[in-house]
């Protein structure tokens, strides 16, 4: 019973810290504000998390774990390679679109607290290495060997997908403002983004003869 209470209090504090840190970033967050948000005293907050560094790391793990889960864990790697890539792209863009505040937090923290963010991200990627390398990269290699797609560098290919997904959400607000794009059109264009990236990526890797091109 006591363990359940302790666990519930810890989760309550972490949820409050998540809300505060996502809003303010690490540098703008104060432990007292987290305690107030959680409805506990500051001594209890320190009992569970000791310092702002520890609670910040816990929030980072929560944010990054959620992003990785949305990108990777729902993919059926036995599907045809186009469907695997489409599931990955739609999962990634869906996570960015449904959590804009989290995305903005992550981008800001990568610039201001990179030395803390990267080790946490590396740790999570290492924990998920089996999905990222053994399964995703292996499925990509199999598709190349079977002639489903042209040969690509797996690392650069993955970076291309992530860049196409992420940069849209960085740059589109600026272009929407400059071009005076109405809000409804903005929503429609954002809704089309996954389709655009899927088609762009697929056209870049499918066998040339499939797209009607011939080698001279």
VMD Tcl script that draws the C-alpha trace (Angstrom):
set ca {
  {0.00 0.00 0.00}
  {2.80 2.41 0.95}
  {4.64 1.65 -2.28}
  {1.47 2.43 -4.26}
  {1.12 5.77 -2.47}
  {4.80 6.59 -3.04}
  {4.50 5.69 -6.70}
  {1.35 7.76 -7.07}
  {3.00 10.79 -5.49}
  {6.06 10.42 -7.70}
  {3.89 10.23 -10.82}
  {1.88 13.25 -9.66}
  {5.08 15.27 -9.25}
  {6.48 14.10 -12.58}
  {3.25 15.04 -14.38}
  {3.39 18.50 -12.82}
  {7.08 18.88 -13.70}
  {6.29 17.86 -17.27}
  {3.69 20.62 -17.59}
  {5.95 23.29 -16.09}
  {9.17 22.35 -17.89}
  {7.45 21.99 -21.27}
  {6.10 25.54 -20.82}
  {9.23 27.18 -19.46}
  {12.22 25.03 -20.39}
  {14.86 24.08 -17.87}
  {16.33 27.54 -17.39}
  {12.94 29.13 -16.71}
  {11.72 26.47 -14.30}
  {11.88 26.78 -10.51}
  {11.45 23.86 -8.13}
  {8.90 25.84 -6.11}
  {6.73 26.24 -9.20}
  {6.80 22.47 -9.77}
  {5.86 21.86 -6.13}
  {2.97 24.33 -6.41}
  {1.78 22.72 -9.65}
  {1.90 19.26 -8.04}
  {0.21 20.42 -4.83}
  {3.08 19.25 -2.61}
  {5.66 21.01 -0.49}
  {9.18 21.61 -1.72}
  {10.69 19.17 0.78}
  {8.60 16.31 -0.65}
  {9.61 17.30 -4.17}
  {13.29 17.08 -3.20}
  {12.68 13.75 -1.46}
  {11.59 12.18 -4.75}
  {13.85 13.95 -7.23}
  {16.69 15.54 -5.20}
  {17.44 18.30 -7.73}
  {16.18 20.14 -10.79}
  {18.71 18.23 -12.90}
  {17.14 14.91 -11.92}
  {13.57 15.98 -12.53}
  {14.59 17.60 -15.82}
  {16.16 14.32 -16.94}
  {12.99 12.44 -15.96}
  {10.88 14.84 -18.05}
  {13.29 14.53 -20.99}
  {13.00 10.75 -20.86}
  {9.21 11.04 -20.82}
  {9.18 13.38 -23.83}
  {11.70 11.45 -25.91}
  {10.25 8.03 -25.04}
  {6.86 9.20 -26.27}
  {8.34 10.46 -29.55}
  {10.28 7.24 -30.15}
  {7.25 5.11 -29.36}
  {5.10 7.00 -31.84}
  {7.79 6.66 -34.53}
  {8.83 3.04 -34.13}
  {6.90 0.68 -31.94}
  {3.70 0.39 -33.99}
  {5.50 -0.57 -37.22}
  {4.99 -4.05 -38.64}
  {8.34 -4.74 -40.30}
  {6.92 -7.69 -42.25}
  {4.92 -5.27 -44.43}
  {6.15 -4.21 -47.89}
  {8.88 -1.60 -47.57}
  {6.69 1.26 -48.81}
  {4.16 0.51 -46.07}
  {6.92 0.34 -43.44}
  {8.22 3.75 -44.51}
  {4.72 5.19 -44.68}
  {3.93 3.98 -41.14}
  {7.17 5.52 -39.86}
  {6.57 8.87 -41.59}
  {2.91 9.10 -40.55}
  {3.77 8.19 -36.96}
  {6.52 10.80 -36.78}
  {4.51 13.61 -38.38}
  {1.46 12.68 -36.31}
  {3.51 13.04 -33.13}
  {4.86 16.43 -34.22}
  {1.42 17.68 -35.26}
  {-0.41 16.53 -32.13}
  {2.24 17.79 -29.68}
  {3.39 21.19 -30.98}
  {4.35 22.46 -27.53}
  {6.50 19.38 -26.90}
  {8.17 19.80 -30.29}
  {8.93 23.47 -29.58}
  {10.33 22.53 -26.18}
  {12.59 19.86 -27.66}
  {13.95 22.15 -30.38}
  {14.65 24.95 -27.87}
  {16.34 22.60 -25.41}
  {18.54 21.14 -28.15}
  {20.03 24.62 -28.56}
  {20.20 25.71 -24.94}
  {20.83 22.41 -23.09}
  {22.31 20.16 -25.76}
  {24.90 18.72 -23.36}
  {22.05 17.35 -21.21}
  {19.56 16.42 -23.94}
  {21.90 14.39 -26.14}
  {23.04 11.86 -23.48}
  {19.41 11.13 -22.56}
  {18.47 10.74 -26.22}
  {21.49 8.51 -26.85}
  {20.51 6.35 -23.89}
  {16.97 5.91 -25.20}
  {18.20 5.19 -28.72}
  {20.56 2.59 -27.27}
  {17.67 0.99 -25.38}
  {15.71 0.88 -28.65}
  {18.68 -0.18 -30.77}
  {16.99 -3.47 -31.68}
  {14.11 -1.60 -33.35}
  {16.20 1.11 -35.00}
  {19.15 -0.90 -36.32}
  {18.30 -4.57 -36.22}
  {14.79 -4.12 -37.58}
  {14.46 -0.78 -39.42}
  {17.89 -0.78 -41.05}
  {17.73 -4.54 -41.64}
  {14.35 -4.16 -43.38}
  {15.82 -1.38 -45.50}
  {18.80 -3.57 -46.41}
  {16.51 -6.47 -47.30}
  {14.46 -4.20 -49.57}
  {17.64 -3.09 -51.35}
  {18.88 -6.67 -51.71}
  {15.49 -7.79 -53.07}
  {15.34 -4.94 -55.58}
  {12.30 -3.30 -53.95}
  {14.21 -0.02 -53.74}
  {17.43 1.48 -55.03}
  {20.53 1.37 -52.86}
  {20.81 4.17 -50.30}
  {22.93 4.97 -47.28}
  {20.63 3.98 -44.38}
  {21.86 6.74 -42.06}
  {21.43 9.54 -44.61}
  {18.11 8.07 -45.70}
  {16.78 8.20 -42.14}
  {18.12 11.76 -41.70}
  {16.37 12.79 -44.94}
  {13.02 11.53 -43.66}
  {13.39 13.18 -40.26}
  {14.51 16.45 -41.85}
  {11.53 16.54 -44.21}
  {9.20 15.88 -41.30}
  {10.72 18.27 -38.77}
  {11.69 21.27 -40.89}
  {8.12 21.73 -42.10}
  {7.01 22.51 -38.55}
  {9.96 24.87 -38.07}
  {9.56 26.82 -41.31}
  {5.85 26.68 -42.17}
  {4.67 29.29 -39.60}
  {7.06 31.82 -41.17}
  {5.97 31.07 -44.73}
  {2.30 31.04 -43.77}
  {2.75 34.53 -42.30}
  {4.73 35.90 -45.26}
  {2.27 34.47 -47.79}
  {-0.83 35.35 -45.73}
  {-2.12 31.78 -45.90}
  {-5.59 31.54 -44.29}
  {-5.84 29.36 -41.19}
  {-8.05 26.76 -42.88}
  {-5.53 26.39 -45.70}
  {-2.72 26.07 -43.16}
  {-4.57 23.20 -41.50}
  {-5.21 21.55 -44.86}
  {-1.57 21.84 -45.91}
  {-0.36 20.45 -42.59}
  {-2.80 17.57 -42.99}
  {-1.30 16.84 -46.41}
  {2.30 16.85 -45.20}
  {2.57 13.12 -44.54}
  {1.26 12.31 -48.04}
  {3.77 14.71 -49.57}
  {6.73 13.25 -47.67}
  {5.71 9.65 -48.38}
  {5.49 10.32 -52.12}
  {8.72 12.34 -52.21}
  {10.67 9.67 -50.34}
  {9.21 6.82 -52.36}
  {9.97 8.51 -55.68}
  {13.57 8.97 -54.55}
  {14.18 5.27 -53.88}
  {11.89 3.12 -55.97}
  {13.52 1.25 -58.87}
  {14.03 3.50 -61.88}
  {12.23 1.19 -64.28}
  {9.15 1.35 -62.04}
  {8.93 5.11 -62.55}
  {9.31 4.77 -66.30}
  {12.96 5.82 -66.43}
  {15.60 3.90 -68.33}
  {19.34 3.99 -68.02}
  {21.13 5.41 -71.07}
}
mol new
graphics top color blue
foreach p $ca { graphics top sphere $p radius 0.5 }
foreach p [lrange $ca 0 end-1] q [lrange $ca 1 end] { graphics top cylinder $p $q radius 0.2 }
display resetview
